[in-house]
Amino acid sequence: MREAISLHPDASAEFDPHARTYRDTVDGSLRFVEASADEMARVKCDLLLDAASRLLGDPSGLSMLDVGCGVGLMERFLLPRAGRLVGGDVSAEMVAEAQRREPEAAFVHLPSAGLPFDTHAFDLQFSACVYHHVPPAERRGVVAELARVVRPGGMLFVFEHNPYNPVTRKIVADCPLDRDAVLLEPRETRSLLREAGLEIVEQRYYLFFPGRLRALRPLERWLGWLPLGGQYYVAARKPRSGDT
């Protein structure tokens, strides 16, 4: 039986009204650090593509699934590089807005009874700042369902806010879209992935220098171990058949 993947019972009702104003809302919460939603999406895409190249191979040969795609901010930057890219969200209005903004991309409205994809359908699955909207009691089931659609040897990437960073906590507190947010410490994210039978391959902190400090961002390549970045990601691999 497929696990339920609804972010919470009223996910669609809560996020649908923000579809047309999503960018402006996020930009407003980032204004005091002079950053933007597009900039944050680009940073994540650069990290994802770099890690995918190192850990899986040329992204142009990979199939990718973005669960919790919202209005498709990451699709804009990933589409020219990915072999196959599908974005999905539980908010029908968010999906419609994403398709309007990125007509060349493929978007699907996700049901609450499980992902509408075959088992092992993708090389890579990622979710960007989505897990903190999932009620803690439902997170294990969500991760298990996300792992189901990844092929053996494929990978899951989780991008999340870093609760250790005070600037991040202010941004989350100021953003109307994050009123339900329950932030995950990296150890919880790693635990969820391990409980789904995945092997942790990589963890990295990033966004030490957002907005007005972006000129210093090249230094971040040496700071990924330091738990002070605004966000972090964890990459995990699904075992191949016969792996122990």
C-alpha positions in Angstrom: 0.0 0.0 0.0 1.3 3.5 -0.9 1.9 5.9 2.0 -0.1 9.1 2.3 2.0 12.1 1.2 -0.3 15.0 2.0 1.9 17.7 3.7 -1.0 18.2 6.2 -4.8 17.8 6.0 -5.4 21.4 4.7 -2.3 21.8 2.6 -4.1 22.7 -0.6 -6.5 25.1 1.1 -3.6 26.8 2.9 -1.3 27.2 -0.1 -3.7 27.7 -3.0 -4.4 31.4 -2.1 -0.7 32.2 -2.2 0.0 30.8 -5.7 0.0 34.1 -7.6 1.8 36.0 -4.7 4.3 33.3 -3.6 7.4 35.0 -5.0 6.4 38.4 -3.5 5.6 36.8 -0.1 9.0 35.0 0.1 10.9 38.1 -1.2 9.3 40.1 1.5 10.6 37.8 4.2 14.1 37.9 2.7 14.2 41.7 2.1 16.2 42.5 5.3 19.1 40.3 4.0 18.7 41.7 0.4 18.0 38.2 -1.0 15.1 36.8 -3.2 13.2 33.6 -3.8 14.9 33.2 -7.2 18.4 33.6 -5.7 17.7 31.0 -3.1 16.3 28.6 -5.7 19.4 29.1 -7.9 21.8 28.3 -5.0 19.9 25.0 -4.4 20.0 24.1 -8.0 23.7 24.7 -8.3 24.3 22.5 -5.2 22.0 19.8 -6.5 23.6 19.7 -10.0 27.1 19.7 -8.6 26.3 16.8 -6.2 24.4 14.9 -8.8 27.3 15.1 -11.2 29.7 13.8 -8.6 27.4 11.1 -7.1 25.3 9.9 -10.0 26.7 11.2 -13.3 25.9 13.8 -15.9 22.5 15.5 -14.9 21.5 15.5 -18.6 21.1 11.8 -18.4 19.1 11.7 -15.1 15.4 11.7 -14.4 14.5 13.9 -11.5 11.4 14.4 -9.4 10.8 17.5 -7.3 8.1 16.9 -4.7 6.8 20.1 -3.2 7.7 22.2 -6.2 5.5 25.1 -5.4 5.4 27.6 -8.3 8.4 25.9 -10.0 11.3 28.1 -8.9 13.8 25.4 -9.2 12.5 24.0 -12.5 13.4 27.3 -14.2 17.1 26.6 -13.5 17.1 22.8 -13.7 15.1 22.3 -16.9 18.0 23.1 -19.3 20.3 20.6 -17.5 18.2 17.6 -16.4 17.4 14.7 -18.7 13.8 14.4 -17.4 12.3 16.7 -14.8 8.9 16.4 -13.1 7.6 18.8 -10.5 4.7 17.9 -8.2 2.8 19.6 -5.4 -0.3 19.0 -3.3 -1.6 22.5 -4.1 -3.5 22.5 -7.4 -3.1 26.3 -7.7 0.6 26.2 -7.1 1.0 23.6 -9.9 -1.1 25.7 -12.2 1.0 28.8 -11.5 4.2 26.7 -12.0 2.9 25.5 -15.4 2.0 29.0 -16.4 5.5 30.3 -15.5 7.4 27.3 -16.9 5.3 25.9 -19.8 8.2 23.7 -21.0 8.3 21.8 -17.7 6.2 18.9 -16.6 4.1 19.5 -13.4 1.6 17.2 -11.7 -1.0 17.8 -8.9 -0.2 15.2 -6.2 -3.0 13.2 -4.5 -2.9 12.4 -0.8 -2.9 8.6 -1.3 0.6 8.2 -2.7 2.8 9.4 -5.6 1.3 8.7 -9.0 4.5 7.2 -10.3 5.8 3.6 -10.7 8.3 2.2 -8.3 11.9 2.9 -9.3 10.7 5.5 -11.8 13.4 8.2 -11.1 17.1 8.5 -10.7 16.9 11.3 -8.2 14.2 12.8 -6.0 14.6 16.1 -4.2 12.5 18.3 -1.9 13.4 21.9 -1.1 12.3 23.2 2.2 9.2 20.9 2.3 9.8 18.5 5.2 9.2 21.3 7.8 5.6 21.5 6.5 5.0 17.8 7.1 3.6 17.0 10.6 6.4 15.2 12.5 4.2 12.1 12.9 3.8 11.7 9.2 7.4 12.3 8.1 8.4 8.6 8.1 5.6 7.6 5.8 6.4 10.5 3.4 10.0 9.6 3.2 9.2 5.9 2.6 6.9 6.9 -0.3 9.5 9.3 -1.8 12.1 6.5 -1.6 9.8 4.0 -3.4 9.9 5.9 -6.7 13.7 6.1 -6.7 15.6 3.3 -8.5 18.2 1.2 -6.6 21.4 3.2 -6.7 19.5 6.4 -7.1 19.4 9.3 -4.6 17.2 11.5 -2.4 18.1 15.0 -1.6 16.6 17.0 1.3 17.1 20.7 1.4 16.0 22.3 4.7 16.2 25.4 6.9 18.9 25.2 9.5 17.3 25.7 13.0 20.7 26.6 14.5 20.9 29.8 12.4 19.1 32.8 14.1 18.7 34.6 10.8 16.9 31.6 9.3 14.6 31.4 12.3 13.7 35.1 11.8 13.0 34.6 8.1 10.8 31.6 8.9 9.0 33.5 11.7 8.3 36.4 9.3 7.0 34.4 6.4 3.2 33.8 6.3 3.8 30.6 4.3 5.7 29.1 7.3 3.2 29.5 10.0 2.9 25.7 10.4 6.7 25.1 10.1 8.4 22.7 12.5 12.0 22.9 11.6 14.2 19.7 11.4 17.6 19.4 12.9 20.0 17.7 10.5 20.2 14.6 12.8 16.4 14.2 12.4 16.7 14.4 8.6 19.4 11.8 8.6 17.4 9.6 10.8 14.3 9.7 8.6 16.4 8.8 5.6 18.1 5.9 7.4 14.8 4.6 8.6 13.7 4.4 5.0 16.6 2.1 4.3 18.8 4.8 2.7 22.5 5.3 3.1 23.6 8.9 4.0 26.2 9.9 1.5 26.7 13.6 2.1 25.6 16.5 4.2 26.4 20.2 3.7 25.5 23.6 5.2 25.2 26.5 2.8 23.9 30.1 2.6 26.5 31.5 5.0 26.6 34.7 2.8 23.1 35.5 1.5 22.0 38.7 -0.2 24.3 41.6 0.4 27.2 39.3 1.3 26.9 37.1 -1.9 30.3 38.2 -3.1 31.8 36.0 -0.4 29.8 33.0 -1.5 32.8 31.2 -3.2 34.2 30.7 0.3 31.3 28.4 1.1 32.9 25.5 -0.6 35.2 25.2 2.4 32.5 25.9 5.1 30.0 23.1 4.3 30.9 21.3 7.5 30.1 24.3 9.8 26.6 24.2 11.2 26.0 27.9 10.9 24.8 28.2 7.3 21.2 29.3 6.7 20.2 26.0 5.2 21.6 22.5 4.8 21.1 19.5 2.5 21.4 15.8 3.1 22.0 13.4 0.2 21.1 9.7 0.6 21.5 6.7 -1.7 19.0 3.9 -2.2 20.8 0.5 -1.9 21.3 -1.5 -5.0 19.9 -5.1 -5.1 22.3 -7.2 -3.0 23.8 -4.3 -1.1 24.2 -4.8 2.6 
